[in-house]
Amino acid sequence: MNNKAKYYANVVHWTLIFALPLFWLLDFSFLSGDWLFLFVVRILVVFFSHCIYLFGNLPNKNWSSETIMSLIIGLNTIMYSAICSVISTSFTLPYFLLFSVFFLLLNVTIFWKPILSLLQVAGSYLLIIILYKAFNKYDGYDTLITHGGGIYFLLSAISILFVYNRYELVRRETIRNIQIEMAKNRLLEQNEQINDQQHEIKSVNRKLQKLSEYRASTMNIMLHDFRNFTGSIQMSLDLLKSSDGTMSEEQNEILGYIGLGNEKLKYLSEKLAKSAENEEKAVSYDYAEINLGKEVEETTVQLADAATIKQISLQLNIDPAETIVKLDKMFLEQVLTKLFSNVIRYSSSGTVVSIHLHKLDGKAVIDVANKGKILGKKKLDQLFSGLDDDAQTLEINTQTTSGFSVAKKLSEQMGGKLTYNSDENTGNFYRLEFNLSK
């Protein structure tokens, strides 16, 4: 809204300056005896108005556009009101008509709070009434009304309604646009969270599968060893029991206790083998040869709807030859999803995001560029930071960590490299590199 106010303030200011010849023509046509004096007055008003404009826009002043235009329009209003009040009533009609058109066009063009227009109009009314009474002692206010004053009072009052309606409409539209933009960002976040959950489910399933395989193999080995051990004990007991009565009753009782203990040991060993767990936490990547072009295309298609909602056009340029890389498919999908979705999130509406996959110096390179609003290197540094170097992949908290930093971490763990830049020449630029498999 501040940008809109500043833009239309510039329009009004320069319009007042370039409309000056029109008022000179009016003075020369109706007040030929005083046109030179009025010429000087108008030049001085324009000069002081422009001085206010330049002074208020100095870097160390940085006045608001409403303050600057209140002073400039106020200065012009004083001049126009004074001229309409002091000249002869024989010539007030064209001046009031032009003054009415000036106020009408002013309030249709300018964008500021309606109270400011109300104060300007009220000030002009007060000044006209006071000066008219002082310089036209023998004419009543009815003469003022019939000679153009009534038209001015009516049109200037109506013009305030234009300011009010325009200000409210733009304010509501701005609020709605901000809400829509926030909804778009929430949609992107939800989409990213869904993808994160999918990747997490795949990762957990993979780990559970490996854990199950490990436990099964461990259990089989332990059962085999313990069965051999308890079997050998049982065999020895059977040999002792089958001896020709050389053992005493007390020895036979001891052998019974040993046999009972062997059965318990066998039972407990099998239970222990079944409850063995793998406590390995390190992430193991299942590397396989993947066509990177196909993965980039699929990820782009998945995010096309989110880009369309934000009025962003996706341009995909893929090398027609296969780009084979040896990576973990599941984690590659997560890297591409997070990188592309966050590029869309931080791109301004109505711009183009170009995605280019090509080969360079034995590497597969994905270049993503956006020429919209420049984020700046400092902002990107913040977005790409947030993860420690020793952070485990499966422990990444995607709720509080930027998707850019997650994509960077995952790509580095798979031997890739994610770089970025943001300036006027390149726009917002991101490059993802992986070694080619062949």
VOPA-254891 format. One line per 10 residues: number of its first residue (from 1); their letters; for each residue z, x, y of C-alpha. Coordinates in nm, 3 decimals, m for minus. Layout:
BEGIN
NUM) A) Z X Y  ...
END
This chain:
BEGIN
1) MNNKAKYYAN) 0.000 0.000 0.000  0.074 0.291 0.233  m0.270 0.435 0.158  m0.434 0.101 0.238  m0.241 0.078 0.566  m0.349 0.430 0.663  m0.713 0.366 0.577  m0.743 0.046 0.782  m0.543 0.201 1.066  m0.814 0.466 1.093
11) VVHWTLIFAL) m1.081 0.195 1.094  m0.909 0.007 1.378  m0.844 0.323 1.582  m1.202 0.447 1.576  m1.336 0.093 1.628  m1.134 0.069 1.951  m1.282 0.398 2.069  m1.645 0.317 1.986  m1.615 m0.036 2.130  m1.540 0.111 2.473
21) PLFWLLDFSF) m1.903 0.076 2.605  m1.887 m0.299 2.538  m1.593 m0.333 2.780  m1.764 m0.109 3.036  m2.062 m0.344 3.027  m1.831 m0.642 3.075  m1.661 m0.476 3.376  m1.993 m0.379 3.533  m2.133 m0.732 3.488  m1.839 m0.936 3.625
31) LSGDWLFLFV) m1.631 m0.694 3.831  m1.893 m0.473 3.991  m1.656 m0.381 4.275  m1.380 m0.258 4.048  m1.572 m0.139 3.741  m1.531 0.229 3.827  m1.153 0.194 3.853  m1.144 0.003 3.524  m1.370 0.270 3.374  m1.108 0.536 3.454
41) VRILVVFFSH) m0.823 0.317 3.325  m0.997 0.252 2.996  m1.080 0.622 2.953  m0.713 0.710 3.010  m0.596 0.448 2.760  m0.839 0.581 2.497  m0.726 0.939 2.573  m0.355 0.857 2.536  m0.426 0.647 2.227  m0.602 0.937 2.059
51) CIYLFGNLPN) m0.321 1.173 2.160  m0.073 0.941 1.989  m0.301 0.931 1.684  m0.325 1.312 1.663  0.043 1.371 1.739  0.164 1.117 1.484  m0.051 1.273 1.209  0.077 1.628 1.261  0.225 1.774 0.939  0.568 1.823 1.098
61) KNWSSETIMS) 0.570 1.467 1.241  0.397 1.262 0.970  0.457 0.925 1.134  0.379 0.614 0.934  0.048 0.443 1.008  0.237 0.132 1.120  0.427 0.329 1.385  0.113 0.500 1.514  m0.091 0.179 1.531  0.196 m0.016 1.689
71) LIIGLNTIMY) 0.192 0.229 1.980  m0.189 0.244 2.006  m0.245 m0.132 1.981  0.052 m0.193 2.208  m0.102 0.035 2.474  m0.438 m0.144 2.448  m0.270 m0.485 2.448  m0.087 m0.401 2.771  m0.414 m0.296 2.935  m0.614 m0.602 2.820
81) SAICSVISTS) m0.331 m0.842 2.911  m0.295 m0.687 3.255  m0.670 m0.709 3.326  m0.688 m1.074 3.215  m0.387 m1.161 3.432  m0.471 m0.989 3.761  m0.844 m1.055 3.802  m0.974 m1.363 3.975  m0.967 m1.681 3.770  m1.342 m1.710 3.826
91) FTLPYFLLFS) m1.399 m1.422 3.583  m1.113 m1.465 3.334  m1.308 m1.671 3.079  m1.531 m1.388 2.941  m1.234 m1.148 2.944  m1.010 m1.392 2.757  m1.291 m1.464 2.510  m1.341 m1.094 2.439  m0.964 m1.041 2.422  m0.944 m1.329 2.171
101) VFFLLLNVTI) m1.219 m1.177 1.958  m1.041 m0.839 1.980  m0.714 m0.983 1.848  m0.889 m1.185 1.580  m1.088 m0.889 1.447  m0.784 m0.666 1.477  m0.567 m0.889 1.261  m0.847 m0.947 1.009  m0.899 m0.571 0.970  m0.559 m0.408 1.001
111) FWKPILSLLQ) m0.311 m0.397 0.711  0.055 m0.397 0.812  0.363 m0.617 0.808  0.295 m0.959 0.974  0.599 m0.914 1.202  0.416 m0.635 1.384  0.124 m0.864 1.473  0.370 m1.131 1.582  0.542 m0.885 1.817  0.209 m0.768 1.961
121) VAGSYLLIII) 0.094 m1.125 2.030  0.431 m1.232 2.171  0.433 m0.925 2.398  0.086 m1.007 2.530  0.188 m1.371 2.596  0.493 m1.260 2.793  0.300 m1.003 2.994  0.016 m1.246 3.075  0.259 m1.517 3.191  0.458 m1.277 3.414
131) LYKAFNKYDG) 0.159 m1.098 3.569  m0.041 m1.418 3.618  0.245 m1.574 3.810  0.282 m1.259 4.023  m0.089 m1.217 4.113  m0.202 m1.581 4.123  0.067 m1.745 4.329  m0.139 m2.049 4.424  m0.274 m2.130 4.081  m0.069 m2.300 3.814
141) YDTLITHGGG) m0.064 m2.225 3.446  m0.306 m2.513 3.389  m0.571 m2.302 3.560  m0.491 m2.015 3.327  m0.529 m2.243 3.025  m0.860 m2.396 3.139  m1.013 m2.057 3.229  m0.989 m1.900 2.885  m0.615 m1.852 2.842  m0.590 m2.151 2.608
151) IYFLLSAISI) m0.861 m2.010 2.382  m0.685 m1.674 2.369  m0.344 m1.827 2.293  m0.492 m2.038 2.013  m0.706 m1.770 1.845  m0.444 m1.498 1.872  m0.180 m1.726 1.717  m0.416 m1.820 1.432  m0.499 m1.452 1.375  m0.137 m1.389 1.273
161) LFVYNRYELV) m0.194 m1.617 0.973  m0.477 m1.389 0.857  m0.243 m1.089 0.868  0.027 m1.271 0.674  m0.209 m1.402 0.404  m0.385 m1.067 0.363  m0.061 m0.872 0.345  0.091 m1.104 0.085  m0.225 m1.111 m0.127  m0.257 m0.732 m0.129
171) RRETIRNIQI) 0.116 m0.689 m0.200  0.101 m0.926 m0.497  m0.221 m0.767 m0.623  m0.062 m0.422 m0.597  0.246 m0.537 m0.790  0.024 m0.697 m1.054  m0.187 m0.382 m1.087  0.126 m0.170 m1.129  0.255 m0.409 m1.396  m0.081 m0.401 m1.575
181) EMAKNRLLEQ) m0.080 m0.020 m1.562  0.273 m0.013 m1.704  0.167 m0.255 m1.978  m0.127 m0.031 m2.063  0.102 0.270 m2.089  0.343 0.074 m2.307  0.052 m0.023 m2.531  m0.049 0.341 m2.564  0.312 0.437 m2.640  0.338 0.166 m2.904
191) NEQINDQQHE) 0.009 0.275 m3.057  0.133 0.634 m3.064  0.465 0.526 m3.219  0.280 0.331 m3.489  0.072 0.638 m3.568  0.389 0.850 m3.573  0.548 0.611 m3.818  0.239 0.619 m4.038  0.242 0.999 m4.041  0.615 1.003 m4.108
201) IKSVNRKLQK) 0.574 0.763 m4.401  0.296 0.979 m4.544  0.507 1.291 m4.500  0.814 1.135 m4.663  0.604 1.005 m4.949  0.461 1.348 m5.003  0.805 1.509 m5.001  0.946 1.245 m5.235  0.658 1.301 m5.472  0.720 1.676 m5.478
211) LSEYRASTMN) 1.095 1.619 m5.517  1.031 1.387 m5.806  0.806 1.642 m5.973  1.063 1.915 m5.919  1.350 1.709 m6.057  1.147 1.605 m6.361  1.050 1.962 m6.444  1.405 2.090 m6.384  1.553 1.820 m6.599  1.314 1.897 m6.882
221) IMLHDFRNFT) 1.397 2.268 m6.872  1.772 2.210 m6.860  1.762 1.952 m7.136  1.557 2.183 m7.351  1.797 2.477 m7.298  2.111 2.270 m7.348  1.970 2.101 m7.655  1.895 2.440 m7.805  2.247 2.557 m7.718  2.429 2.249 m7.851
231) GSIQMSLDLL) 2.193 2.243 m8.149  2.283 2.600 m8.244  2.654 2.516 m8.217  2.606 2.211 m8.433  2.412 2.415 m8.688  2.694 2.670 m8.705  2.949 2.392 m8.751  2.745 2.240 m9.031  2.726 2.576 m9.207  3.100 2.622 m9.184
241) KSSDGTMSEE) 3.168 2.271 m9.311  2.938 2.320 m9.608  3.123 2.629 m9.732  3.289 2.607 m10.076  3.632 2.487 m9.968  3.742 2.825 m9.845  3.864 2.681 m9.513  4.209 2.544 m9.471  4.294 2.197 m9.345  4.397 2.344 m9.012
251) QNEILGYIGL) 4.063 2.526 m8.975  3.875 2.208 m9.057  4.068 2.027 m8.784  3.973 2.301 m8.532  3.609 2.267 m8.633  3.634 1.893 m8.564  3.764 1.960 m8.213  3.479 2.206 m8.153  3.225 1.949 m8.273  3.370 1.683 m8.044
261) GNEKLKYLSE) 3.358 1.925 m7.748  3.000 2.011 m7.831  2.902 1.642 m7.820  3.069 1.603 m7.479  2.899 1.917 m7.351  2.566 1.783 m7.467  2.625 1.452 m7.292  2.742 1.612 m6.965  2.458 1.863 m6.956  2.201 1.585 m6.980
271) KLAKSAENEE) 2.373 1.397 m6.696  2.377 1.712 m6.485  2.007 1.771 m6.544  1.923 1.417 m6.431  2.120 1.448 m6.104  1.960 1.778 m5.993  1.810 1.757 m5.643  1.578 1.968 m5.438  1.738 2.056 m5.104  1.435 2.239 m4.972
281) KAVSYDYAEI) 1.371 2.121 m4.615  1.079 2.340 m4.513  0.752 2.158 m4.457  0.476 2.261 m4.692  0.120 2.196 m4.583  m0.140 2.077 m4.828  m0.440 2.266 m4.700  m0.782 2.137 m4.791  m1.133 2.174 m4.654  m1.195 1.900 m4.397
291) NLGKEVEETT) m1.495 1.799 m4.189  m1.340 1.816 m3.842  m1.623 1.617 m3.682  m1.548 1.316 m3.900  m1.176 1.329 m3.816  m1.247 1.354 m3.440  m1.487 1.060 m3.457  m1.241 0.841 m3.652  m0.956 0.918 m3.411  m1.179 0.838 m3.111
301) VQLADAATIK) m1.277 0.503 m3.263  m0.911 0.417 m3.328  m0.824 0.478 m2.960  m1.133 0.306 m2.816  m0.949 m0.023 m2.761  m0.662 0.147 m2.577  m0.914 0.329 m2.354  m1.103 0.006 m2.283  m0.786 m0.172 m2.174  m0.726 0.105 m1.922
311) QISLQLNIDP) m1.093 0.093 m1.811  m1.155 0.446 m1.935  m1.489 0.541 m2.089  m1.485 0.776 m2.390  m1.783 1.009 m2.428  m1.806 1.178 m2.769  m2.031 1.479 m2.827  m2.009 1.627 m3.179  m2.206 1.916 m3.325  m2.443 1.753 m3.579
321) AETIVKLDKM) m2.374 2.030 m3.833  m2.058 1.996 m4.040  m1.754 2.171 m3.893  m1.542 2.263 m4.194  m1.182 2.371 m4.140  m0.901 2.431 m4.387  m0.609 2.222 m4.262  m0.358 1.961 m4.371  m0.539 1.629 m4.326  m0.226 1.426 m4.250
331) FLEQVLTKLF) m0.097 1.661 m3.981  m0.446 1.709 m3.835  m0.467 1.331 m3.786  m0.135 1.342 m3.602  m0.249 1.628 m3.375  m0.573 1.451 m3.279  m0.404 1.113 m3.228  m0.133 1.255 m3.005  m0.371 1.471 m2.803  m0.633 1.199 m2.740
341) SNVIRYSSSG) m0.384 0.917 m2.676  m0.189 1.123 m2.422  m0.509 1.231 m2.247  m0.594 0.861 m2.208  m0.239 0.779 m2.095  m0.240 1.034 m1.813  m0.600 0.967 m1.702  m0.661 0.744 m1.401  m0.831 0.407 m1.456  m1.205 0.385 m1.416
351) TVVSIHLHKL) m1.271 0.748 m1.513  m1.448 0.917 m1.804  m1.282 1.119 m2.082  m1.533 1.349 m2.254  m1.465 1.488 m2.604  m1.685 1.777 m2.719  m1.665 1.939 m3.064  m1.853 2.267 m3.106  m1.829 2.611 m3.266  m1.745 2.926 m3.073
361) DGKAVIDVAN) m1.679 3.280 m3.203  m1.593 3.169 m3.555  m1.368 2.885 m3.439  m1.394 2.508 m3.428  m1.333 2.406 m3.067  m1.249 2.059 m2.935  m1.280 2.033 m2.555  m1.133 1.724 m2.386  m1.192 1.680 m2.011  m1.115 1.418 m1.749
371) KGKILGKKKL) m1.237 1.442 m1.387  m0.998 1.177 m1.254  m0.675 1.233 m1.065  m0.564 1.595 m1.099  m0.228 1.624 m1.278  m0.175 1.986 m1.179  m0.075 2.287 m1.388  0.295 2.235 m1.314  0.291 1.877 m1.448  0.104 1.982 m1.762
381) DQLFSGLDDD) 0.352 2.266 m1.820  0.629 2.006 m1.825  0.438 1.776 m2.061  0.351 2.056 m2.304  0.704 2.196 m2.312  1.015 2.041 m2.470  1.005 2.174 m2.825  1.186 2.488 m2.939  0.987 2.749 m3.126  1.203 2.703 m3.436
391) AQTLEINTQT) 1.186 2.322 m3.437  1.099 2.175 m3.774  0.792 1.954 m3.786  0.966 1.661 m3.952  1.256 1.676 m3.707  1.042 1.611 m3.399  1.184 1.318 m3.201  0.872 1.141 m3.077  1.077 0.894 m2.874  1.193 1.157 m2.627
401) TSGFSVAKKL) 0.930 1.431 m2.665  0.592 1.436 m2.496  0.302 1.378 m2.734  0.130 1.682 m2.581  0.414 1.912 m2.688  0.416 1.764 m3.039  0.040 1.817 m3.073  0.075 2.175 m2.950  0.357 2.253 m3.194  0.181 2.102 m3.495
411) SEQMGGKLTY) m0.149 2.277 m3.418  0.027 2.615 m3.387  0.210 2.563 m3.718  m0.127 2.514 m3.889  m0.269 2.831 m3.731  m0.444 2.658 m3.440  m0.417 2.690 m3.064  m0.390 2.423 m2.793  m0.449 2.530 m2.430  m0.482 2.332 m2.108
421) NSDENTGNFY) m0.569 2.359 m1.739  m0.580 2.133 m1.434  m0.760 2.214 m1.109  m1.035 2.083 m0.884  m1.308 2.273 m1.074  m1.226 2.179 m1.433  m1.034 1.856 m1.376  m0.773 1.791 m1.646  m0.897 2.011 m1.931  m0.763 2.058 m2.285
431) RLEFNLSK) m0.893 2.287 m2.561  m0.793 2.269 m2.930  m0.904 2.557 m3.157  m0.892 2.607 m3.535  m1.042 2.878 m3.756  m1.358 2.776 m3.934  m1.338 2.761 m4.312  m1.700 2.861 m4.361
END
